[in-house]
């Protein structure tokens, strides 16, 4: 266990440890929690970067060196899945799996090995890919739905959620099943921005598939609410209430730039 020496302001609410704190979701959470008077330490593979952030390495986590004043641990780590430049090779799939499932295991184990006081909350993120495809708006899925794996992504979500289960009743676990996270400065939007900016709207197949989404600001609000409300536990769906299609999203996005063309790319 390590202690991070720092002079606290009177308003600090405690330290939050974020795995994957340099990614789109992690960076957004880091700033949001700081703005709400939390001290934040991020876990990164690179700890020698010139930054004012408090950083520890994954090697330190594997050695059970979680800062002793940590009140909550969040795992936002993960190889980007919706990365257009990546091919779905076995190597890539393993990287996607390990970056989510193994990091959950590292963090849970490190919390279990700590001497008191220990963090009381572990937050992780899975996805709505656990639910089979559905085109019936009148039959939405809820968190109580029990799914068996039917493809790689459903298997991945089941693996993530299994690895996030606490081994102690003293640790509260919250798992957010997120839709596609949208935000101007990262994630899905940033990967497609240039295509849409120059008039090439893209959607897969017929475009009639549902497109469950959530804005990054709402992800941050959900996380803060779960930190500050002990009754939040277990699996929580994180999607916007509006039900839209892939085509509707693509058309709306490209129209922002004054264009109207949407290319339907054949599914494979």
WOHUDA-V839020 format. One record per residue. RES is the residue in one letter. PHI is phi in whole degrees, -180 to 180 (999 if undefined). D_CENTER is the distance of its C-alpha to the mean C-alpha in whole Angstrom. Layout:
# WOHUDA-V839020
{{RES;PHI;D_CENTER} {RES;PHI;D_CENTER}}
This chain:
# WOHUDA-V839020
{{X;999;26} {X;-123;26} {X;-115;27} {X;-105;26} {X;-77;29} {X;-163;28} {X;-83;30} {X;-88;28} {X;-79;29} {X;-63;30} {X;-91;27} {X;-63;24} {X;-102;23} {X;122;21} {X;-102;19} {X;-116;15} {X;-100;14} {X;-120;11} {X;-80;10} {X;76;9} {X;-73;10} {X;-103;12} {X;-87;9} {X;-58;9} {X;-68;6} {X;-61;8} {X;-65;11} {X;-65;11} {X;-64;10} {X;-56;13} {X;-69;15} {X;-64;15} {X;-69;15} {X;-61;18} {X;-65;19} {X;-107;19} {X;71;21} {X;-106;19} {X;-84;20} {X;-126;17} {X;-118;17} {X;-107;14} {X;-101;14} {X;-142;15} {X;-72;18} {X;-114;20} {X;-111;21} {X;-105;25} {X;-70;23} {X;-80;25} {X;-154;23} {X;-87;23} {X;-70;20} {X;-82;20} {X;-131;19} {X;-129;19} {X;-98;19} {X;-66;18} {X;-63;21} {X;-67;22} {X;-63;19} {X;-63;21} {X;-94;24} {X;65;23} {X;-101;23} {X;-79;20} {X;-53;22} {X;-69;24} {X;-100;23} {X;-74;20} {X;-102;19} {X;-150;15} {X;-121;13} {X;-122;9} {X;-109;7} {X;-109;5} {X;-75;7} {X;160;8} {X;-58;11} {X;-58;10} {X;-85;11} {X;-90;13} {X;-99;15} {X;-58;19} {X;-83;20} {X;-98;19} {X;-97;21} {X;-83;20} {X;-80;22} {X;-62;22} {X;-64;21} {X;-66;18} {X;-63;17} {X;-66;18} {X;-64;16} {X;-61;13} {X;-64;14} {X;-62;15} {X;-68;12} {X;-110;10} {X;-72;12} {X;-67;15} {X;-67;13} {X;-58;12} {X;-64;16} {X;-59;17} {X;-70;15} {X;-60;17} {X;-63;20} {X;-64;20} {X;-63;20} {X;-62;22} {X;-85;25} {X;-70;25} {X;-83;28} {X;-60;28} {X;-80;26} {X;-108;23} {X;-59;19} {X;-99;19} {X;-140;16} {X;-125;13} {X;-114;9} {X;-137;7} {X;-126;4} {X;-116;7} {X;-160;8} {X;-79;12} {X;-67;13} {X;-71;15} {X;-92;17} {X;-61;20} {X;-54;21} {X;-144;23} {X;-115;25} {X;-106;27} {X;-63;25} {X;-81;27} {X;-128;26} {X;-71;22} {X;-86;20} {X;-119;19} {X;-63;17} {X;-80;20} {X;-64;20} {X;-102;21} {X;-115;20} {X;-101;22} {X;-65;20} {X;-130;22} {X;-161;20} {X;-62;18} {X;-67;15} {X;-66;16} {X;-63;17} {X;-62;13} {X;-62;12} {X;-61;15} {X;-65;15} {X;-62;11} {X;-69;12} {X;-66;16} {X;-73;15} {X;-94;13} {X;-75;16} {X;-71;18} {X;-97;22} {X;-136;23} {X;-70;24} {X;-79;23} {X;-106;20} {X;-84;18} {X;-115;14} {X;-124;12} {X;-119;10} {X;-93;8} {X;-87;9} {X;-90;7} {X;-79;10} {X;-65;10} {X;-85;8} {X;-110;12} {X;-178;13} {X;-63;16} {X;-105;15} {X;173;12} {X;66;10} {X;-59;13} {X;-62;15} {X;-65;16} {X;-71;17} {X;-106;19} {X;-54;20} {X;-65;24} {X;-58;25} {X;-72;24} {X;-59;26} {X;-103;29} {X;95;29} {X;-107;28} {X;-75;26} {X;-131;24} {X;-141;23} {X;-89;23} {X;63;26} {X;-74;28} {X;84;25} {X;-82;25} {X;-63;22} {X;-67;20} {X;-125;17} {X;-70;15} {X;-140;13} {X;-153;11} {X;-82;12} {X;-59;10} {X;-63;12} {X;-72;12} {X;-60;8} {X;-62;10} {X;-65;13} {X;-64;12} {X;-64;10} {X;-60;14} {X;-61;16} {X;-70;14} {X;-67;15} {X;-97;19} {X;-134;20} {X;-67;20} {X;-76;21} {X;-79;17} {X;-159;16} {X;80;15} {X;-85;13} {X;-133;13} {X;-70;12} {X;-118;10} {X;-142;12} {X;-70;15} {X;-70;19} {X;-72;20} {X;-101;21} {X;-126;21} {X;-100;22} {X;-57;21} {X;-65;24} {X;-61;24} {X;-62;21} {X;-62;23} {X;-65;26} {X;-65;24} {X;-66;23} {X;-69;26} {X;-69;28} {X;-57;26} {X;-98;28} {X;82;31} {X;-111;31} {X;-139;31} {X;-78;31} {X;-127;28} {X;-91;29} {X;-91;28} {X;-87;27} {X;-59;28} {X;-75;26} {X;-142;26}}
